[in-house]
Each structure stands twice: as C-alpha cells, then as structure tokens.
Amino acid sequence: MRVVIQRVLRAEVRSNGYGSNRIGKGLLILLGIEDTDNEADIAWLVGKISRLRIFSDADGVMNLSVMDVNGGIMIISQFTLHASTRKGNRPSYIRAARPETAIPLYEIFVEQVKQATGLEVQTGWFGAMMQIELINDGPVTIIIDSKDKE
C-alpha cells in the first residue's frame, strides 16, 4: 500500500451523485492499494499514520500527531499511486489492485484508522470521479509505502 499524506487546514471531496465530505485541520490521505497488499500492510500503515508527528507544538516544532491536535482525517482511494511510467508515455496501472480486492482492503483501512485514532474520518467514494479541494498546511506532504517500511 502506498499513501500520500498531506497536512491540511481543510479539505473537501465532491462527486456528482454523491455530494461532498469535508474536514478541517487534519490529514488528507490518498491511498493506493496494490494487488499484493493485505491486512498486515494495513496494520503497519495505520500504526505509522496514527503516530506520525507532523503537527506543530507550542514551540513550532513538528512534534504532535493528528490525535494530539484532535484533527480530522480524509481518506481517498487512488489507484493511480501505483502507476508505472517505465514504458512510453501512458501510465500502466497493472500493479493496482482490482476492485474485488481493493474495495474490502480500503474499507478495512478506513475502519482501522477510525478505531486507532478515535477521530472523525471522512472518505471519498471508491471508483467515482471526484474533485478534491485542499489547503496544504506547511506545505507538509509525506509518502509512505508499506513495502518499503521507511
């Protein structure tokens, strides 16, 4: 699994036919699920994300987690995070999990983030065309891949 995490002042996701969801200060998480991902990847990522200290403390040092600041979390499924651009100019998404694999893992990920943090968690809509509006705070953007464990 690969995530792009953005520390935001606010974020909103919209989709025709679905409406909109929004959060204030917190984390916007773009989640890419690979065909080899499993619940162990979810557990590792959820632990890492929930404890990630990227919010400023009273001294302006990034020393607080999203839980410490009682922030919101928005999780958006994004298969394009597993794009391969090795050959030609059209990305290949062959490593991205098919919906029958990705949807259950996405749902488990969302539930485990809710359980681990106890915070408000908003989502997009799996497979829908969405528009995401955000104000990146910092900017702070972090990429984590469960296969690299960095």
MARVOFI-900383 format. One record per residue: residue number from 1; residue in three letters; x negated, y, z of N, C-alpha, C, O in turn; chain. Coordinates in Angstrom, 2 decimals, always signed. Layout:
<nodes>
{NUM "ala" {X Y Z} {X Y Z} {X Y Z} {X Y Z} "A"}
...
</nodes>
This chain:
<nodes>
{1 "met" {-0.85 -1.18 +0.00} {+0.00 +0.00 +0.00} {-0.88 +1.23 +0.00} {-1.95 +1.26 +0.61} "A"}
{2 "arg" {-0.41 +2.21 -0.69} {-1.15 +3.46 -0.78} {-0.19 +4.58 -0.40} {+0.95 +4.62 -0.87} "A"}
{3 "val" {-0.67 +5.49 +0.43} {+0.14 +6.65 +0.80} {-0.63 +7.93 +0.55} {-1.85 +7.99 +0.71} "A"}
{4 "val" {+0.11 +8.94 +0.17} {-0.39 +10.30 +0.14} {+0.42 +11.02 +1.21} {+1.64 +11.09 +1.13} "A"}
{5 "ile" {-0.29 +11.54 +2.20} {+0.34 +12.20 +3.34} {+0.06 +13.68 +3.25} {-1.09 +14.10 +3.13} "A"}
{6 "gln" {+1.11 +14.47 +3.30} {+0.94 +15.92 +3.29} {+1.55 +16.49 +4.57} {+2.70 +16.21 +4.92} "A"}
{7 "arg" {+0.75 +17.30 +5.26} {+1.26 +18.03 +6.42} {+2.06 +19.21 +5.87} {+1.53 +20.01 +5.10} "A"}
{8 "val" {+3.33 +19.30 +6.26} {+4.20 +20.31 +5.68} {+4.85 +21.19 +6.74} {+5.03 +20.78 +7.89} "A"}
{9 "leu" {+5.18 +22.40 +6.33} {+6.01 +23.28 +7.16} {+7.48 +22.93 +6.94} {+8.30 +23.05 +7.85} "A"}
{10 "arg" {+7.79 +22.48 +5.71} {+9.12 +21.96 +5.40} {+9.04 +21.18 +4.10} {+8.13 +21.39 +3.30} "A"}
{11 "ala" {+9.99 +20.28 +3.90} {+10.08 +19.52 +2.66} {+11.54 +19.16 +2.41} {+12.32 +18.95 +3.34} "A"}
{12 "glu" {+11.89 +19.11 +1.14} {+13.25 +18.74 +0.75} {+13.17 +17.87 -0.49} {+12.39 +18.14 -1.40} "A"}
{13 "val" {+13.98 +16.82 -0.53} {+14.10 +15.97 -1.70} {+15.55 +16.04 -2.18} {+16.49 +15.97 -1.39} "A"}
{14 "arg" {+15.69 +16.18 -3.50} {+17.02 +16.26 -4.11} {+17.09 +15.27 -5.27} {+16.10 +14.96 -5.92} "A"}
{15 "ser" {+18.32 +14.79 -5.50} {+18.55 +13.92 -6.64} {+20.02 +14.03 -7.04} {+20.90 +13.99 -6.19} "A"}
{16 "asn" {+20.26 +14.18 -8.34} {+21.64 +14.24 -8.82} {+22.37 +12.97 -8.41} {+21.85 +11.86 -8.57} "A"}
{17 "gly" {+23.56 +13.13 -7.88} {+24.35 +11.98 -7.47} {+24.07 +11.50 -6.06} {+24.84 +10.71 -5.51} "A"}
{18 "tyr" {+22.98 +11.96 -5.45} {+22.63 +11.53 -4.11} {+22.67 +12.66 -3.10} {+22.90 +12.43 -1.91} "A"}
{19 "gly" {+22.44 +13.88 -3.54} {+22.42 +15.01 -2.61} {+21.00 +15.42 -2.27} {+20.12 +15.42 -3.13} "A"}
{20 "ser" {+20.79 +15.77 -0.99} {+19.45 +16.20 -0.58} {+19.20 +15.81 +0.87} {+20.13 +15.66 +1.67} "A"}
{21 "asn" {+17.93 +15.66 +1.18} {+17.47 +15.43 +2.55} {+16.32 +16.39 +2.80} {+15.58 +16.74 +1.88} "A"}
{22 "arg" {+16.16 +16.82 +4.05} {+15.09 +17.77 +4.35} {+14.55 +17.56 +5.76} {+15.20 +17.00 +6.64} "A"}
{23 "ile" {+13.32 +18.04 +5.92} {+12.69 +18.08 +7.24} {+12.04 +19.45 +7.41} {+11.80 +20.16 +6.43} "A"}
{24 "gly" {+11.76 +19.81 +8.65} {+10.96 +20.98 +8.95} {+9.51 +20.54 +9.07} {+9.05 +19.69 +8.31} "A"}
{25 "lys" {+8.81 +21.12 +10.01} {+7.40 +20.79 +10.23} {+7.22 +19.27 +10.42} {+7.96 +18.64 +11.18} "A"}
{26 "gly" {+6.24 +18.71 +9.71} {+6.02 +17.28 +9.85} {+5.18 +16.72 +8.72} {+4.27 +17.38 +8.22} "A"}
{27 "leu" {+5.51 +15.49 +8.33} {+4.75 +14.77 +7.31} {+5.64 +14.38 +6.14} {+6.73 +13.83 +6.32} "A"}
{28 "leu" {+5.17 +14.67 +4.94} {+5.76 +14.13 +3.72} {+4.87 +12.98 +3.30} {+3.67 +13.17 +3.07} "A"}
{29 "ile" {+5.44 +11.79 +3.21} {+4.68 +10.58 +2.88} {+5.17 +10.04 +1.56} {+6.33 +9.64 +1.43} "A"}
{30 "leu" {+4.28 +10.01 +0.57} {+4.57 +9.36 -0.70} {+4.00 +7.95 -0.60} {+2.81 +7.78 -0.33} "A"}
{31 "leu" {+4.85 +6.95 -0.81} {+4.48 +5.55 -0.57} {+4.48 +4.75 -1.86} {+5.51 +4.64 -2.54} "A"}
{32 "gly" {+3.32 +4.20 -2.20} {+3.21 +3.32 -3.36} {+3.02 +1.89 -2.90} {+2.13 +1.60 -2.09} "A"}
{33 "ile" {+3.85 +0.99 -3.40} {+3.80 -0.41 -2.99} {+3.25 -1.25 -4.14} {+3.75 -1.19 -5.26} "A"}
{34 "glu" {+2.22 -2.01 -3.83} {+1.54 -2.85 -4.81} {+2.12 -4.26 -4.75} {+2.68 -4.66 -3.73} "A"}
{35 "asp" {+1.97 -5.01 -5.83} {+2.55 -6.36 -5.88} {+1.97 -7.32 -4.85} {+2.61 -8.33 -4.55} "A"}
{36 "thr" {+0.79 -7.04 -4.31} {+0.19 -7.93 -3.31} {+0.42 -7.47 -1.87} {-0.08 -8.09 -0.93} "A"}
{37 "asp" {+1.18 -6.39 -1.68} {+1.41 -5.86 -0.33} {+2.36 -6.75 +0.47} {+3.17 -7.48 -0.09} "A"}
{38 "asn" {+2.22 -6.67 +1.80} {+3.06 -7.48 +2.67} {+3.26 -6.74 +4.01} {+2.86 -5.59 +4.15} "A"}
{39 "glu" {+3.87 -7.41 +4.96} {+4.18 -6.78 +6.24} {+2.93 -6.44 +7.06} {+2.98 -5.54 +7.90} "A"}
{40 "ala" {+1.83 -7.12 +6.82} {+0.59 -6.76 +7.51} {+0.10 -5.38 +7.05} {-0.41 -4.60 +7.85} "A"}
{41 "asp" {+0.26 -5.09 +5.76} {-0.09 -3.77 +5.24} {+0.78 -2.69 +5.89} {+0.31 -1.62 +6.25} "A"}
{42 "ile" {+2.06 -3.00 +6.04} {+2.99 -2.06 +6.66} {+2.56 -1.77 +8.10} {+2.46 -0.61 +8.50} "A"}
{43 "ala" {+2.32 -2.82 +8.86} {+1.96 -2.64 +10.28} {+0.70 -1.79 +10.43} {+0.64 -0.91 +11.28} "A"}
{44 "trp" {-0.30 -2.06 +9.60} {-1.55 -1.30 +9.69} {-1.31 +0.16 +9.34} {-1.77 +1.05 +10.05} "A"}
{45 "leu" {-0.59 +0.43 +8.24} {-0.33 +1.81 +7.82} {+0.51 +2.57 +8.83} {+0.22 +3.72 +9.15} "A"}
{46 "val" {+1.55 +1.94 +9.34} {+2.43 +2.61 +10.31} {+1.62 +3.00 +11.55} {+1.78 +4.10 +12.07} "A"}
{47 "gly" {+0.77 +2.11 +12.02} {-0.08 +2.44 +13.16} {-1.00 +3.60 +12.87} {-1.14 +4.51 +13.69} "A"}
{48 "lys" {-1.62 +3.59 +11.71} {-2.54 +4.66 +11.31} {-1.79 +5.99 +11.19} {-2.25 +7.01 +11.71} "A"}
{49 "ile" {-0.67 +5.99 +10.50} {+0.09 +7.23 +10.27} {+0.62 +7.80 +11.58} {+0.53 +9.00 +11.81} "A"}
{50 "ser" {+1.18 +6.96 +12.42} {+1.79 +7.45 +13.66} {+0.77 +8.08 +14.60} {+1.12 +8.95 +15.40} "A"}
{51 "arg" {-0.49 +7.65 +14.53} {-1.53 +8.19 +15.42} {-2.45 +9.21 +14.75} {-3.34 +9.75 +15.39} "A"}
{52 "leu" {-2.22 +9.46 +13.46} {-3.08 +10.36 +12.70} {-3.02 +11.77 +13.27} {-1.96 +12.39 +13.31} "A"}
{53 "arg" {-4.17 +12.28 +13.71} {-4.23 +13.59 +14.39} {-4.60 +14.68 +13.38} {-5.77 +14.99 +13.17} "A"}
{54 "ile" {-3.55 +15.24 +12.74} {-3.78 +16.27 +11.72} {-3.00 +17.56 +11.99} {-2.92 +18.43 +11.12} "A"}
{55 "phe" {-2.44 +17.68 +13.18} {-1.76 +18.92 +13.57} {-2.63 +19.66 +14.57} {-3.30 +19.06 +15.41} "A"}
{56 "ser" {-2.61 +20.97 +14.47} {-3.49 +21.81 +15.30} {-3.01 +21.89 +16.74} {-1.81 +21.99 +17.01} "A"}
{57 "asp" {-3.97 +21.85 +17.66} {-3.67 +22.06 +19.07} {-3.75 +23.56 +19.36} {-3.87 +24.36 +18.44} "A"}
{58 "ala" {-3.68 +23.94 +20.63} {-3.69 +25.36 +21.03} {-4.98 +26.07 +20.63} {-5.01 +27.29 +20.50} "A"}
{59 "asp" {-6.06 +25.30 +20.43} {-7.34 +25.89 +20.03} {-7.53 +25.91 +18.52} {-8.60 +26.30 +18.03} "A"}
{60 "gly" {-6.51 +25.48 +17.77} {-6.62 +25.45 +16.32} {-7.36 +24.25 +15.77} {-7.73 +24.24 +14.60} "A"}
{61 "val" {-7.59 +23.24 +16.60} {-8.30 +22.03 +16.19} {-7.27 +20.96 +15.82} {-6.30 +20.75 +16.55} "A"}
{62 "met" {-7.48 +20.28 +14.69} {-6.56 +19.19 +14.32} {-6.76 +18.04 +15.29} {-7.66 +17.22 +15.14} "A"}
{63 "asn" {-5.90 +18.01 +16.31} {-6.07 +17.08 +17.40} {-4.75 +16.44 +17.84} {-4.73 +15.66 +18.79} "A"}
{64 "leu" {-3.65 +16.77 +17.14} {-2.34 +16.29 +17.55} {-1.70 +15.44 +16.44} {-1.93 +15.68 +15.25} "A"}
{65 "ser" {-0.92 +14.46 +16.85} {-0.21 +13.60 +15.89} {+1.17 +14.19 +15.61} {+1.60 +15.14 +16.27} "A"}
{66 "val" {+1.85 +13.63 +14.63} {+3.21 +14.06 +14.32} {+4.13 +13.84 +15.53} {+5.08 +14.59 +15.73} "A"}
{67 "met" {+3.84 +12.82 +16.33} {+4.64 +12.58 +17.54} {+4.38 +13.65 +18.58} {+5.31 +14.08 +19.27} "A"}
{68 "asp" {+3.12 +14.10 +18.70} {+2.77 +15.13 +19.68} {+3.49 +16.45 +19.40} {+3.80 +17.20 +20.33} "A"}
{69 "val" {+3.75 +16.74 +18.11} {+4.40 +18.00 +17.75} {+5.89 +17.82 +17.49} {+6.57 +18.75 +17.08} "A"}
{70 "asn" {+6.40 +16.60 +17.74} {+7.81 +16.30 +17.54} {+8.26 +16.69 +16.13} {+9.30 +17.32 +15.95} "A"}
{71 "gly" {+7.44 +16.31 +15.14} {+7.71 +16.68 +13.75} {+8.68 +15.74 +13.07} {+9.05 +14.70 +13.62} "A"}
{72 "gly" {+9.08 +16.12 +11.89} {+9.91 +15.27 +11.06} {+9.02 +14.47 +10.12} {+7.85 +14.79 +9.92} "A"}
{73 "ile" {+9.60 +13.42 +9.54} {+8.88 +12.60 +8.58} {+9.80 +12.36 +7.39} {+10.97 +12.02 +7.56} "A"}
{74 "met" {+9.26 +12.54 +6.20} {+10.00 +12.23 +4.98} {+9.18 +11.20 +4.21} {+7.99 +11.40 +3.96} "A"}
{75 "ile" {+9.83 +10.10 +3.82} {+9.16 +9.03 +3.09} {+9.81 +8.88 +1.71} {+11.02 +8.68 +1.59} "A"}
{76 "ile" {+8.98 +8.98 +0.69} {+9.44 +8.88 -0.69} {+8.70 +7.74 -1.38} {+7.47 +7.71 -1.38} "A"}
{77 "ser" {+9.43 +6.80 -1.95} {+8.80 +5.73 -2.71} {+8.26 +6.30 -4.02} {+8.97 +7.04 -4.71} "A"}
{78 "gln" {+7.01 +5.95 -4.37} {+6.40 +6.49 -5.58} {+5.47 +5.46 -6.21} {+4.29 +5.37 -5.87} "A"}
{79 "phe" {+6.03 +4.69 -7.14} {+5.24 +3.62 -7.77} {+4.06 +4.17 -8.57} {+3.09 +3.45 -8.81} "A"}
{80 "thr" {+4.11 +5.43 -8.99} {+3.03 +5.99 -9.80} {+1.72 +6.12 -9.04} {+0.68 +6.38 -9.65} "A"}
{81 "leu" {+1.74 +5.94 -7.73} {+0.49 +5.96 -6.96} {-0.43 +4.79 -7.33} {-1.62 +4.81 -7.02} "A"}
{82 "his" {+0.13 +3.78 -7.99} {-0.67 +2.64 -8.42} {-0.94 +2.67 -9.92} {-1.16 +1.62 -10.53} "A"}
{83 "ala" {-0.93 +3.85 -10.51} {-1.21 +3.99 -11.94} {-2.67 +3.66 -12.22} {-3.57 +4.02 -11.47} "A"}
{84 "ser" {-2.88 +2.96 -13.31} {-4.23 +2.72 -13.79} {-4.40 +3.51 -15.08} {-3.57 +3.44 -15.98} "A"}
{85 "thr" {-5.49 +4.27 -15.16} {-5.75 +5.09 -16.35} {-7.02 +4.64 -17.05} {-7.63 +5.41 -17.79} "A"}
{86 "arg" {-7.43 +3.41 -16.82} {-8.69 +2.92 -17.40} {-8.67 +2.89 -18.92} {-9.65 +3.27 -19.57} "A"}
{87 "lys" {-7.57 +2.44 -19.50} {-7.50 +2.31 -20.95} {-6.53 +3.35 -21.51} {-5.37 +3.41 -21.09} "A"}
{88 "gly" {-6.98 +4.14 -22.45} {-6.11 +5.07 -23.15} {-5.62 +6.20 -22.27} {-6.19 +6.51 -21.23} "A"}
{89 "asn" {-4.54 +6.82 -22.73} {-4.00 +7.99 -22.04} {-2.64 +7.76 -21.41} {-2.13 +8.64 -20.72} "A"}
{90 "arg" {-2.07 +6.60 -21.63} {-0.80 +6.28 -20.99} {-1.08 +5.41 -19.78} {-1.62 +4.31 -19.92} "A"}
{91 "pro" {-0.73 +5.88 -18.59} {-0.99 +5.08 -17.38} {-0.27 +3.74 -17.42} {+0.84 +3.62 -17.95} "A"}
{92 "ser" {-0.91 +2.74 -16.85} {-0.30 +1.42 -16.68} {+0.11 +1.28 -15.21} {-0.62 +1.68 -14.31} "A"}
{93 "tyr" {+1.27 +0.71 -14.99} {+1.78 +0.52 -13.63} {+1.89 -0.96 -13.29} {+2.73 -1.35 -12.48} "A"}
{94 "ile" {+1.05 -1.77 -13.89} {+1.14 -3.21 -13.74} {+0.93 -3.67 -12.30} {+1.45 -4.70 -11.89} "A"}
{95 "arg" {+0.15 -2.89 -11.52} {-0.10 -3.28 -10.12} {+1.05 -2.89 -9.18} {+1.14 -3.41 -8.07} "A"}
{96 "ala" {+1.91 -2.00 -9.62} {+3.03 -1.57 -8.78} {+4.01 -2.73 -8.63} {+4.30 -3.45 -9.59} "A"}
{97 "ala" {+4.53 -2.89 -7.42} {+5.46 -3.98 -7.15} {+6.78 -3.76 -7.88} {+7.25 -2.63 -8.02} "A"}
{98 "arg" {+7.37 -4.85 -8.33} {+8.70 -4.81 -8.95} {+9.73 -4.51 -7.87} {+9.48 -4.78 -6.69} "A"}
{99 "pro" {+10.88 -3.96 -8.24} {+11.89 -3.59 -7.25} {+12.28 -4.70 -6.28} {+12.52 -4.44 -5.10} "A"}
{100 "glu" {+12.36 -5.93 -6.77} {+12.78 -7.02 -5.88} {+11.78 -7.26 -4.74} {+12.15 -7.79 -3.69} "A"}
{101 "thr" {+10.54 -6.88 -4.94} {+9.52 -6.94 -3.90} {+9.41 -5.61 -3.16} {+9.32 -5.58 -1.93} "A"}
{102 "ala" {+9.42 -4.53 -3.90} {+9.17 -3.21 -3.33} {+10.29 -2.71 -2.42} {+10.01 -2.13 -1.37} "A"}
{103 "ile" {+11.53 -2.91 -2.81} {+12.64 -2.37 -2.01} {+12.64 -2.91 -0.58} {+12.72 -2.11 +0.35} "A"}
{104 "pro" {+12.57 -4.23 -0.38} {+12.54 -4.71 +1.02} {+11.34 -4.18 +1.80} {+11.48 -3.85 +2.98} "A"}
{105 "leu" {+10.16 -4.10 +1.16} {+8.99 -3.58 +1.87} {+9.15 -2.11 +2.20} {+8.76 -1.67 +3.28} "A"}
{106 "tyr" {+9.72 -1.34 +1.29} {+9.99 +0.08 +1.52} {+10.93 +0.24 +2.73} {+10.67 +1.06 +3.61} "A"}
{107 "glu" {+11.99 -0.54 +2.76} {+12.96 -0.45 +3.86} {+12.33 -0.85 +5.19} {+12.60 -0.22 +6.22} "A"}
{108 "ile" {+11.50 -1.87 +5.19} {+10.81 -2.28 +6.41} {+9.86 -1.18 +6.86} {+9.79 -0.86 +8.05} "A"}
{109 "phe" {+9.12 -0.58 +5.92} {+8.20 +0.52 +6.24} {+8.95 +1.66 +6.91} {+8.51 +2.16 +7.95} "A"}
{110 "val" {+10.07 +2.08 +6.34} {+10.86 +3.18 +6.90} {+11.31 +2.84 +8.32} {+11.17 +3.66 +9.23} "A"}
{111 "glu" {+11.83 +1.64 +8.52} {+12.30 +1.24 +9.85} {+11.16 +1.19 +10.86} {+11.33 +1.60 +12.01} "A"}
{112 "gln" {+10.00 +0.69 +10.44} {+8.88 +0.60 +11.38} {+8.33 +1.99 +11.73} {+7.88 +2.20 +12.86} "A"}
{113 "val" {+8.36 +2.93 +10.78} {+7.96 +4.31 +11.10} {+8.92 +4.90 +12.12} {+8.50 +5.55 +13.08} "A"}
{114 "lys" {+10.21 +4.68 +11.93} {+11.21 +5.17 +12.90} {+10.95 +4.59 +14.28} {+10.95 +5.32 +15.28} "A"}
{115 "gln" {+10.73 +3.28 +14.35} {+10.51 +2.62 +15.63} {+9.21 +3.06 +16.28} {+9.18 +3.29 +17.49} "A"}
{116 "ala" {+8.15 +3.19 +15.51} {+6.84 +3.53 +16.06} {+6.78 +4.96 +16.57} {+6.09 +5.25 +17.54} "A"}
{117 "thr" {+7.51 +5.87 +15.90} {+7.39 +7.29 +16.25} {+8.56 +7.80 +17.08} {+8.40 +8.73 +17.87} "A"}
{118 "gly" {+9.74 +7.22 +16.91} {+10.93 +7.73 +17.57} {+11.37 +9.08 +17.02} {+12.13 +9.80 +17.66} "A"}
{119 "leu" {+10.89 +9.43 +15.82} {+11.17 +10.75 +15.23} {+12.22 +10.66 +14.14} {+12.57 +9.58 +13.66} "A"}
{120 "glu" {+12.71 +11.83 +13.75} {+13.61 +11.93 +12.61} {+12.85 +11.49 +11.35} {+11.75 +11.97 +11.08} "A"}
{121 "val" {+13.44 +10.57 +10.59} {+12.84 +10.12 +9.35} {+13.89 +10.27 +8.24} {+14.97 +9.69 +8.31} "A"}
{122 "gln" {+13.54 +11.04 +7.24} {+14.38 +11.20 +6.05} {+13.72 +10.46 +4.91} {+12.51 +10.21 +4.94} "A"}
{123 "thr" {+14.50 +10.10 +3.90} {+13.96 +9.38 +2.76} {+14.50 +9.94 +1.46} {+15.44 +10.73 +1.44} "A"}
{124 "gly" {+13.87 +9.51 +0.39} {+14.42 +9.72 -0.94} {+15.29 +8.52 -1.26} {+15.77 +7.83 -0.36} "A"}
{125 "trp" {+15.50 +8.26 -2.55} {+16.36 +7.17 -2.99} {+15.55 +6.31 -3.95} {+15.13 +6.77 -5.01} "A"}
{126 "phe" {+15.33 +5.08 -3.57} {+14.46 +4.18 -4.33} {+14.92 +4.12 -5.79} {+16.09 +3.85 -6.06} "A"}
{127 "gly" {+14.00 +4.36 -6.71} {+14.27 +4.25 -8.13} {+14.98 +5.43 -8.76} {+15.18 +5.45 -9.97} "A"}
{128 "ala" {+15.36 +6.41 -7.97} {+16.07 +7.58 -8.51} {+15.08 +8.63 -9.00} {+13.95 +8.70 -8.51} "A"}
{129 "met" {+15.50 +9.43 -9.95} {+14.74 +10.62 -10.34} {+14.98 +11.66 -9.25} {+16.13 +11.97 -8.92} "A"}
{130 "met" {+13.91 +12.17 -8.69} {+14.01 +13.10 -7.56} {+13.17 +14.34 -7.82} {+12.21 +14.31 -8.59} "A"}
{131 "gln" {+13.56 +15.41 -7.17} {+12.77 +16.62 -7.14} {+12.40 +16.87 -5.68} {+13.24 +16.83 -4.79} "A"}
{132 "ile" {+11.11 +17.11 -5.46} {+10.63 +17.32 -4.11} {+10.05 +18.72 -4.02} {+9.21 +19.12 -4.83} "A"}
{133 "glu" {+10.52 +19.46 -3.03} {+10.01 +20.79 -2.78} {+9.38 +20.79 -1.41} {+9.96 +20.29 -0.45} "A"}
{134 "leu" {+8.16 +21.35 -1.31} {+7.49 +21.33 -0.02} {+6.60 +22.55 +0.13} {+6.17 +23.17 -0.85} "A"}
{135 "ile" {+6.34 +22.87 +1.36} {+5.31 +23.85 +1.68} {+4.24 +23.09 +2.45} {+4.43 +22.74 +3.61} "A"}
{136 "asn" {+3.11 +22.85 +1.77} {+2.00 +22.13 +2.38} {+1.33 +23.06 +3.38} {+1.02 +24.21 +3.05} "A"}
{137 "asp" {+1.13 +22.58 +4.58} {+0.57 +23.37 +5.67} {-0.93 +23.12 +5.76} {-1.35 +22.03 +6.15} "A"}
{138 "gly" {-1.71 +24.11 +5.42} {-3.17 +23.98 +5.53} {-3.88 +24.50 +4.30} {-4.49 +25.57 +4.37} "A"}
{139 "pro" {-3.85 +23.83 +3.19} {-3.18 +22.55 +2.93} {-3.93 +21.36 +3.53} {-5.16 +21.32 +3.57} "A"}
{140 "val" {-3.14 +20.41 +4.00} {-3.70 +19.16 +4.51} {-3.05 +18.03 +3.73} {-1.83 +17.83 +3.80} "A"}
{141 "thr" {-3.86 +17.29 +2.99} {-3.39 +16.15 +2.20} {-4.38 +15.01 +2.40} {-5.58 +15.18 +2.21} "A"}
{142 "ile" {-3.85 +13.84 +2.78} {-4.72 +12.69 +3.08} {-4.20 +11.48 +2.31} {-2.99 +11.25 +2.24} "A"}
{143 "ile" {-5.11 +10.72 +1.73} {-4.77 +9.50 +1.01} {-5.30 +8.31 +1.81} {-6.46 +8.28 +2.21} "A"}
{144 "ile" {-4.42 +7.34 +2.04} {-4.81 +6.13 +2.77} {-4.34 +4.92 +1.96} {-3.22 +4.89 +1.47} "A"}
{145 "asp" {-5.21 +3.93 +1.84} {-4.88 +2.69 +1.14} {-5.09 +1.53 +2.10} {-6.18 +1.37 +2.66} "A"}
{146 "ser" {-4.07 +0.73 +2.30} {-4.17 -0.39 +3.24} {-5.18 -1.44 +2.80} {-5.64 -2.24 +3.62} "A"}
{147 "lys" {-5.53 -1.46 +1.53} {-6.52 -2.43 +1.05} {-7.95 -1.96 +1.37} {-8.85 -2.79 +1.49} "A"}
{148 "asp" {-8.15 -0.65 +1.51} {-9.47 -0.11 +1.83} {-9.72 +0.00 +3.33} {-10.86 -0.08 +3.78} "A"}
{149 "lys" {-8.67 +0.20 +4.10} {-8.74 +0.33 +5.56} {-9.78 +1.37 +5.99} {-10.56 +1.14 +6.92} "A"}
{150 "glu" {-9.78 +2.50 +5.32} {-10.71 +3.58 +5.68} {-10.09 +4.50 +6.70} {-10.73 +5.46 +7.12} "A"}
</nodes>
